[in-house]
Each structure stands twice: as C-alpha cells, then as structure tokens.
Amino acid sequence: MLGDVGAERRPPAVRSSGRRRRRTDHRQHQPGYTGIRFETNIGSREPVERIVELAKAVESHCPVLDIIVNPTPVQGKVILNGEPIHQQEWV
C-alpha cells in the first residue's frame, strides 16, 4: 500500500508513548496506562492529501487500534497438562 502513495523505500518510523498509572491511583491493582499516543513519520514525495488518505485507511483497518478504542470482550483460559485450571472473562 505504501508503494501506491510513493513512499520512500525505508519503512515509516512509528513512535508510541503512554502515561502509566501512578501507584497512588485508587486502581493500583490494575496495571496499565491512562492514555496512549502514537506518531508515524513517513518520507514521501506524494501530496499531503494522499498521505492523509493512507493514514485514515490504515487507522480504520488497524485491529490493535480498534480493540483499544472500542471495548472488546476478552476470554482467557489456562490449561495445565491438558486440564483447564483457570478461566476468566473481561467485558
């Protein structure tokens, strides 16, 4: 897809960061972040409009972004020696 918009051969550089919860947070038993940011640097000779179109297409089809932005039920199971020993569901 990058070739379609004339991006240079080097891959885009993606940088992400997040703000971790403070230990004084009342939810200290919940590890994680209170926010996530990302920045994508692209080298290209294409017009800005084409690169914006590319960014929107990637963002609208990114499964990782989707599960972060839209709550997604998760089910997990631990199996030990063929026998389930723990199961959890997060909604």
N, CA, C and O atoms as CSV, one atom per row, in Angstrom:
chain,resi,resn,atom,element,x,y,z
A,1,MET,N,N,0.822,-1.195,0.000
A,1,MET,CA,C,0.000,0.000,0.000
A,1,MET,C,C,0.866,1.258,0.000
A,1,MET,O,O,0.514,2.250,-0.639
A,2,LEU,N,N,1.999,1.228,0.713
A,2,LEU,CA,C,2.862,2.394,0.713
A,2,LEU,C,C,3.390,2.701,-0.681
A,2,LEU,O,O,3.549,3.865,-1.049
A,3,GLY,N,N,3.664,1.650,-1.459
A,3,GLY,CA,C,4.140,1.873,-2.813
A,3,GLY,C,C,3.131,2.626,-3.662
A,3,GLY,O,O,3.508,3.361,-4.575
A,4,ASP,N,N,1.854,2.447,-3.366
A,4,ASP,CA,C,0.806,3.125,-4.107
A,4,ASP,C,C,0.808,4.627,-3.884
A,4,ASP,O,O,0.306,5.374,-4.724
A,5,VAL,N,N,1.362,5.081,-2.768
A,5,VAL,CA,C,1.383,6.516,-2.496
A,5,VAL,C,C,2.789,7.093,-2.610
A,5,VAL,O,O,3.037,8.223,-2.190
A,6,GLY,N,N,3.690,6.330,-3.169
A,6,GLY,CA,C,5.033,6.839,-3.449
A,6,GLY,C,C,5.910,7.039,-2.228
A,6,GLY,O,O,6.765,7.924,-2.227
A,7,ALA,N,N,5.723,6.256,-1.213
A,7,ALA,CA,C,6.569,6.367,-0.033
A,7,ALA,C,C,7.966,5.884,-0.376
A,7,ALA,O,O,8.142,4.998,-1.211
A,8,GLU,N,N,8.953,6.472,0.274
A,8,GLU,CA,C,10.330,6.035,0.055
A,8,GLU,C,C,10.481,4.602,0.528
A,8,GLU,O,O,9.609,4.090,1.230
A,9,ARG,N,N,11.563,3.950,0.159
A,9,ARG,CA,C,11.753,2.541,0.477
A,9,ARG,C,C,11.923,2.270,1.967
A,9,ARG,O,O,11.634,1.161,2.418
A,10,ARG,N,N,12.377,3.237,2.736
A,10,ARG,CA,C,12.512,2.975,4.165
A,10,ARG,C,C,11.128,2.925,4.808
A,10,ARG,O,O,10.235,3.682,4.425
A,11,PRO,N,N,10.951,2.041,5.777
A,11,PRO,CA,C,9.631,1.921,6.403
A,11,PRO,C,C,9.309,3.148,7.248
A,11,PRO,O,O,10.216,3.841,7.709
A,12,PRO,N,N,8.025,3.420,7.453
A,12,PRO,CA,C,7.658,4.540,8.320
A,12,PRO,C,C,8.189,4.303,9.733
A,12,PRO,O,O,8.263,3.162,10.189
A,13,ALA,N,N,8.548,5.358,10.405
A,13,ALA,CA,C,9.004,5.260,11.789
A,13,ALA,C,C,7.810,5.539,12.690
A,13,ALA,O,O,7.181,6.591,12.583
A,14,VAL,N,N,7.499,4.615,13.563
A,14,VAL,CA,C,6.377,4.769,14.466
A,14,VAL,C,C,6.902,4.881,15.883
A,14,VAL,O,O,7.702,4.060,16.329
A,15,ARG,N,N,6.449,5.892,16.575
A,15,ARG,CA,C,6.841,6.100,17.967
A,15,ARG,C,C,5.574,6.175,18.797
A,15,ARG,O,O,4.632,6.882,18.442
A,16,SER,N,N,5.553,5.451,19.890
A,16,SER,CA,C,4.377,5.479,20.754
A,16,SER,C,C,4.799,5.754,22.182
A,16,SER,O,O,5.940,5.506,22.575
A,17,SER,N,N,3.861,6.268,22.943
A,17,SER,CA,C,4.131,6.508,24.357
A,17,SER,C,C,2.829,6.401,25.122
A,17,SER,O,O,1.744,6.506,24.549
A,18,GLY,N,N,2.946,6.195,26.398
A,18,GLY,CA,C,1.756,6.101,27.223
A,18,GLY,C,C,2.041,6.654,28.604
A,18,GLY,O,O,3.192,6.731,29.036
A,19,ARG,N,N,1.000,7.028,29.275
A,19,ARG,CA,C,1.125,7.521,30.644
A,19,ARG,C,C,0.684,6.413,31.577
A,19,ARG,O,O,-0.497,6.069,31.635
A,20,ARG,N,N,1.648,5.851,32.314
A,20,ARG,CA,C,1.336,4.759,33.242
A,20,ARG,C,C,0.583,5.288,34.440
A,20,ARG,O,O,0.774,6.429,34.862
A,21,ARG,N,N,-0.277,4.440,34.982
A,21,ARG,CA,C,-0.998,4.817,36.193
A,21,ARG,C,C,-0.016,4.993,37.344
A,21,ARG,O,O,0.958,4.248,37.457
A,22,ARG,N,N,-0.269,5.963,38.180
A,22,ARG,CA,C,0.563,6.171,39.367
A,22,ARG,C,C,0.236,5.119,40.408
A,22,ARG,O,O,-0.885,4.615,40.466
A,23,ARG,N,N,1.194,4.802,41.207
A,23,ARG,CA,C,0.969,3.816,42.267
A,23,ARG,C,C,-0.033,4.326,43.298
A,23,ARG,O,O,-0.627,3.533,44.028
A,24,THR,N,N,-0.222,5.635,43.363
A,24,THR,CA,C,-1.190,6.195,44.299
A,24,THR,C,C,-2.602,6.172,43.734
A,24,THR,O,O,-3.556,6.531,44.424
A,25,ASP,N,N,-2.738,5.752,42.484
A,25,ASP,CA,C,-4.055,5.655,41.852
A,25,ASP,C,C,-4.913,4.658,42.640
A,25,ASP,O,O,-4.425,3.604,43.047
A,26,HIS,N,N,-6.175,4.988,42.851
A,26,HIS,CA,C,-7.063,4.092,43.597
A,26,HIS,C,C,-7.244,2.749,42.906
A,26,HIS,O,O,-7.709,1.794,43.529
A,27,ARG,N,N,-6.885,2.659,41.635
A,27,ARG,CA,C,-6.987,1.396,40.899
A,27,ARG,C,C,-5.612,0.746,40.788
A,27,ARG,O,O,-5.313,0.103,39.782
A,28,GLN,N,N,-4.775,0.905,41.806
A,28,GLN,CA,C,-3.400,0.441,41.696
A,28,GLN,C,C,-3.281,-1.050,41.431
A,28,GLN,O,O,-2.229,-1.517,40.994
A,29,HIS,N,N,-4.339,-1.802,41.687
A,29,HIS,CA,C,-4.289,-3.229,41.367
A,29,HIS,C,C,-4.443,-3.465,39.871
A,29,HIS,O,O,-4.253,-4.588,39.403
A,30,GLN,N,N,-4.784,-2.428,39.115
A,30,GLN,CA,C,-4.925,-2.552,37.666
A,30,GLN,C,C,-3.691,-1.958,36.984
A,30,GLN,O,O,-3.531,-0.738,36.956
A,31,PRO,N,N,-2.821,-2.805,36.436
A,31,PRO,CA,C,-1.680,-2.263,35.706
A,31,PRO,C,C,-2.182,-1.665,34.391
A,31,PRO,O,O,-3.243,-2.044,33.894
A,32,GLY,N,N,-1.446,-0.768,33.856
A,32,GLY,CA,C,-1.847,-0.243,32.554
A,32,GLY,C,C,-1.556,1.230,32.398
A,32,GLY,O,O,-0.736,1.799,33.120
A,33,TYR,N,N,-2.228,1.832,31.459
A,33,TYR,CA,C,-1.986,3.211,31.075
A,33,TYR,C,C,-3.255,4.031,31.201
A,33,TYR,O,O,-4.365,3.510,31.092
A,34,THR,N,N,-3.073,5.321,31.432
A,34,THR,CA,C,-4.214,6.232,31.449
A,34,THR,C,C,-4.382,6.905,30.092
A,34,THR,O,O,-5.368,7.606,29.865
A,35,GLY,N,N,-3.437,6.700,29.200
A,35,GLY,CA,C,-3.519,7.255,27.854
A,35,GLY,C,C,-2.415,6.696,26.978
A,35,GLY,O,O,-1.376,6.263,27.475
A,36,ILE,N,N,-2.642,6.705,25.681
A,36,ILE,CA,C,-1.659,6.208,24.711
A,36,ILE,C,C,-1.591,7.214,23.576
A,36,ILE,O,O,-2.619,7.726,23.133
A,37,ARG,N,N,-0.378,7.499,23.102
A,37,ARG,CA,C,-0.189,8.382,21.949
A,37,ARG,C,C,0.727,7.696,20.952
A,37,ARG,O,O,1.607,6.925,21.335
A,38,PHE,N,N,0.521,7.977,19.676
A,38,PHE,CA,C,1.471,7.468,18.682
A,38,PHE,C,C,1.721,8.527,17.625
A,38,PHE,O,O,0.908,9.425,17.406
A,39,GLU,N,N,2.868,8.397,16.976
A,39,GLU,CA,C,3.282,9.319,15.929
A,39,GLU,C,C,3.926,8.486,14.829
A,39,GLU,O,O,4.782,7.648,15.110
A,40,THR,N,N,3.529,8.705,13.591
A,40,THR,CA,C,4.094,7.978,12.460
A,40,THR,C,C,4.781,8.976,11.542
A,40,THR,O,O,4.149,9.912,11.052
A,41,ASN,N,N,6.077,8.777,11.308
A,41,ASN,CA,C,6.839,9.653,10.419
A,41,ASN,C,C,7.048,8.947,9.090
A,41,ASN,O,O,7.627,7.861,9.040
A,42,ILE,N,N,6.576,9.566,8.010
A,42,ILE,CA,C,6.649,8.979,6.671
A,42,ILE,C,C,7.451,9.909,5.773
A,42,ILE,O,O,7.244,11.122,5.782
A,43,GLY,N,N,8.358,9.343,5.005
A,43,GLY,CA,C,9.070,10.106,3.988
A,43,GLY,C,C,8.432,9.806,2.641
A,43,GLY,O,O,8.392,8.646,2.231
A,44,SER,N,N,7.934,10.819,1.943
A,44,SER,CA,C,7.274,10.594,0.656
A,44,SER,C,C,7.260,11.883,-0.162
A,44,SER,O,O,7.302,12.986,0.382
A,45,ARG,N,N,7.200,11.715,-1.474
A,45,ARG,CA,C,7.057,12.862,-2.377
A,45,ARG,C,C,5.589,13.084,-2.761
A,45,ARG,O,O,5.267,14.003,-3.513
A,46,GLU,N,N,4.723,12.244,-2.244
A,46,GLU,CA,C,3.302,12.358,-2.567
A,46,GLU,C,C,2.692,13.592,-1.908
A,46,GLU,O,O,3.213,14.084,-0.907
A,47,PRO,N,N,1.590,14.093,-2.466
A,47,PRO,CA,C,0.904,15.233,-1.860
A,47,PRO,C,C,0.362,14.867,-0.472
A,47,PRO,O,O,0.042,13.709,-0.205
A,48,VAL,N,N,0.268,15.841,0.377
A,48,VAL,CA,C,-0.220,15.648,1.744
A,48,VAL,C,C,-1.569,14.926,1.738
A,48,VAL,O,O,-1.808,14.062,2.581
A,49,GLU,N,N,-2.438,15.267,0.813
A,49,GLU,CA,C,-3.776,14.664,0.761
A,49,GLU,C,C,-3.703,13.141,0.597
A,49,GLU,O,O,-4.498,12.414,1.194
A,50,ARG,N,N,-2.760,12.662,-0.203
A,50,ARG,CA,C,-2.614,11.209,-0.393
A,50,ARG,C,C,-2.124,10.522,0.871
A,50,ARG,O,O,-2.561,9.418,1.193
A,51,ILE,N,N,-1.221,11.173,1.584
A,51,ILE,CA,C,-0.692,10.590,2.819
A,51,ILE,C,C,-1.779,10.585,3.896
A,51,ILE,O,O,-1.892,9.622,4.655
A,52,VAL,N,N,-2.572,11.645,3.966
A,52,VAL,CA,C,-3.695,11.683,4.910
A,52,VAL,C,C,-4.678,10.562,4.579
A,52,VAL,O,O,-5.193,9.898,5.479
A,53,GLU,N,N,-4.937,10.352,3.291
A,53,GLU,CA,C,-5.824,9.264,2.851
A,53,GLU,C,C,-5.266,7.906,3.301
A,53,GLU,O,O,-6.015,7.046,3.765
A,54,LEU,N,N,-3.965,7.723,3.162
A,54,LEU,CA,C,-3.315,6.490,3.603
A,54,LEU,C,C,-3.463,6.315,5.118
A,54,LEU,O,O,-3.823,5.238,5.593
A,55,ALA,N,N,-3.184,7.377,5.865
A,55,ALA,CA,C,-3.279,7.303,7.335
A,55,ALA,C,C,-4.694,6.928,7.764
A,55,ALA,O,O,-4.871,6.085,8.643
A,56,LYS,N,N,-5.687,7.539,7.160
A,56,LYS,CA,C,-7.075,7.224,7.513
A,56,LYS,C,C,-7.427,5.779,7.172
A,56,LYS,O,O,-8.138,5.118,7.928
A,57,ALA,N,N,-6.931,5.288,6.035
A,57,ALA,CA,C,-7.199,3.891,5.643
A,57,ALA,C,C,-6.561,2.919,6.636
A,57,ALA,O,O,-7.186,1.938,7.039
A,58,VAL,N,N,-5.322,3.192,7.025
A,58,VAL,CA,C,-4.631,2.320,7.975
A,58,VAL,C,C,-5.331,2.353,9.329
A,58,VAL,O,O,-5.570,1.304,9.929
A,59,GLU,N,N,-5.659,3.539,9.811
A,59,GLU,CA,C,-6.328,3.670,11.113
A,59,GLU,C,C,-7.685,2.983,11.129
A,59,GLU,O,O,-8.068,2.404,12.146
A,60,SER,N,N,-8.416,3.035,10.027
A,60,SER,CA,C,-9.750,2.431,10.004
A,60,SER,C,C,-9.717,0.908,9.878
A,60,SER,O,O,-10.743,0.251,10.057
A,61,HIS,N,N,-8.532,0.335,9.567
A,61,HIS,CA,C,-8.424,-1.112,9.422
A,61,HIS,C,C,-7.448,-1.749,10.410
A,61,HIS,O,O,-7.113,-2.925,10.276
A,62,CYS,N,N,-6.994,-0.985,11.396
A,62,CYS,CA,C,-5.995,-1.482,12.348
A,62,CYS,C,C,-6.688,-2.215,13.496
A,62,CYS,O,O,-7.402,-1.586,14.277
A,63,PRO,N,N,-6.491,-3.544,13.618
A,63,PRO,CA,C,-7.163,-4.282,14.688
A,63,PRO,C,C,-6.686,-3.893,16.083
A,63,PRO,O,O,-7.472,-3.937,17.030
A,64,VAL,N,N,-5.416,-3.513,16.233
A,64,VAL,CA,C,-4.907,-3.127,17.552
A,64,VAL,C,C,-5.561,-1.821,18.001
A,64,VAL,O,O,-6.004,-1.711,19.144
A,65,LEU,N,N,-5.621,-0.844,17.118
A,65,LEU,CA,C,-6.287,0.415,17.448
A,65,LEU,C,C,-7.754,0.176,17.772
A,65,LEU,O,O,-8.298,0.786,18.693
A,66,ASP,N,N,-8.390,-0.705,17.023
A,66,ASP,CA,C,-9.808,-0.994,17.249
A,66,ASP,C,C,-10.062,-1.575,18.636
A,66,ASP,O,O,-11.003,-1.157,19.310
A,67,ILE,N,N,-9.243,-2.530,19.075
A,67,ILE,CA,C,-9.509,-3.131,20.395
A,67,ILE,C,C,-9.168,-2.176,21.535
A,67,ILE,O,O,-9.686,-2.325,22.642
A,68,ILE,N,N,-8.301,-1.196,21.274
A,68,ILE,CA,C,-8.003,-0.203,22.301
A,68,ILE,C,C,-9.127,0.829,22.390
A,68,ILE,O,O,-9.551,1.200,23.484
A,69,VAL,N,N,-9.599,1.284,21.249
A,69,VAL,CA,C,-10.612,2.346,21.211
A,69,VAL,C,C,-12.011,1.821,21.526
A,69,VAL,O,O,-12.784,2.496,22.206
A,70,ASN,N,N,-12.339,0.642,21.046
A,70,ASN,CA,C,-13.668,0.067,21.254
A,70,ASN,C,C,-13.567,-1.105,22.224
A,70,ASN,O,O,-12.867,-2.081,21.951
A,71,PRO,N,N,-14.260,-1.014,23.349
A,71,PRO,CA,C,-14.195,-2.124,24.313
A,71,PRO,C,C,-14.489,-3.466,23.633
A,71,PRO,O,O,-15.469,-3.610,22.902
A,72,THR,N,N,-13.628,-4.424,23.890
A,72,THR,CA,C,-13.737,-5.739,23.277
A,72,THR,C,C,-13.722,-6.797,24.369
A,72,THR,O,O,-12.778,-6.854,25.159
A,73,PRO,N,N,-14.762,-7.645,24.428
A,73,PRO,CA,C,-14.743,-8.726,25.416
A,73,PRO,C,C,-13.546,-9.653,25.176
A,73,PRO,O,O,-13.201,-9.966,24.037
A,74,VAL,N,N,-12.929,-10.079,26.269
A,74,VAL,CA,C,-11.766,-10.967,26.191
A,74,VAL,C,C,-12.020,-12.169,27.091
A,74,VAL,O,O,-12.500,-12.022,28.215
A,75,GLN,N,N,-11.699,-13.343,26.596
A,75,GLN,CA,C,-11.787,-14.565,27.385
A,75,GLN,C,C,-10.411,-15.202,27.416
A,75,GLN,O,O,-9.718,-15.256,26.401
A,76,GLY,N,N,-10.020,-15.683,28.588
A,76,GLY,CA,C,-8.727,-16.337,28.713
A,76,GLY,C,C,-8.855,-17.621,29.508
A,76,GLY,O,O,-9.724,-17.750,30.370
A,77,LYS,N,N,-7.983,-18.564,29.211
A,77,LYS,CA,C,-8.011,-19.852,29.878
A,77,LYS,C,C,-6.585,-20.343,30.050
A,77,LYS,O,O,-5.755,-20.184,29.155
A,78,VAL,N,N,-6.300,-20.939,31.203
A,78,VAL,CA,C,-5.009,-21.569,31.447
A,78,VAL,C,C,-5.250,-23.072,31.509
A,78,VAL,O,O,-6.098,-23.548,32.264
A,79,ILE,N,N,-4.491,-23.809,30.703
A,79,ILE,CA,C,-4.622,-25.260,30.658
A,79,ILE,C,C,-3.299,-25.848,31.112
A,79,ILE,O,O,-2.246,-25.526,30.560
A,80,LEU,N,N,-3.351,-26.705,32.114
A,80,LEU,CA,C,-2.155,-27.349,32.651
A,80,LEU,C,C,-2.257,-28.848,32.415
A,80,LEU,O,O,-3.184,-29.500,32.894
A,81,ASN,N,N,-1.311,-29.380,31.684
A,81,ASN,CA,C,-1.297,-30.818,31.381
A,81,ASN,C,C,-2.619,-31.290,30.793
A,81,ASN,O,O,-3.111,-32.369,31.122
A,82,GLY,N,N,-3.182,-30.471,29.924
A,82,GLY,CA,C,-4.417,-30.841,29.239
A,82,GLY,C,C,-5.693,-30.558,30.005
A,82,GLY,O,O,-6.784,-30.795,29.486
A,83,GLU,N,N,-5.585,-30.057,31.231
A,83,GLU,CA,C,-6.771,-29.782,32.050
A,83,GLU,C,C,-6.895,-28.277,32.309
A,83,GLU,O,O,-5.931,-27.642,32.737
A,84,PRO,N,N,-8.078,-27.702,32.053
A,84,PRO,CA,C,-8.257,-26.280,32.363
A,84,PRO,C,C,-8.195,-26.054,33.878
A,84,PRO,O,O,-8.874,-26.739,34.642
A,85,ILE,N,N,-7.378,-25.093,34.299
A,85,ILE,CA,C,-7.243,-24.810,35.731
A,85,ILE,C,C,-7.684,-23.399,36.097
A,85,ILE,O,O,-7.884,-23.093,37.272
A,86,HIS,N,N,-7.833,-22.550,35.103
A,86,HIS,CA,C,-8.236,-21.164,35.380
A,86,HIS,C,C,-8.901,-20.599,34.135
A,86,HIS,O,O,-8.465,-20.851,33.012
A,87,GLN,N,N,-9.956,-19.836,34.349
A,87,GLN,CA,C,-10.669,-19.217,33.224
A,87,GLN,C,C,-11.146,-17.844,33.680
A,87,GLN,O,O,-11.553,-17.679,34.829
A,88,GLN,N,N,-11.097,-16.875,32.799
A,88,GLN,CA,C,-11.514,-15.515,33.145
A,88,GLN,C,C,-12.130,-14.864,31.924
A,88,GLN,O,O,-11.760,-15.160,30.788
A,89,GLU,N,N,-13.073,-13.974,32.175
A,89,GLU,CA,C,-13.682,-13.195,31.099
A,89,GLU,C,C,-13.700,-11.741,31.525
A,89,GLU,O,O,-14.077,-11.412,32.650
A,90,TRP,N,N,-13.290,-10.880,30.621
A,90,TRP,CA,C,-13.324,-9.438,30.849
A,90,TRP,C,C,-14.274,-8.837,29.834
A,90,TRP,O,O,-14.181,-9.124,28.641
A,91,VAL,N,N,-15.174,-8.014,30.299
A,91,VAL,CA,C,-16.160,-7.403,29.390
A,91,VAL,C,C,-16.009,-5.900,29.438
A,91,VAL,O,O,-16.737,-5.184,28.751
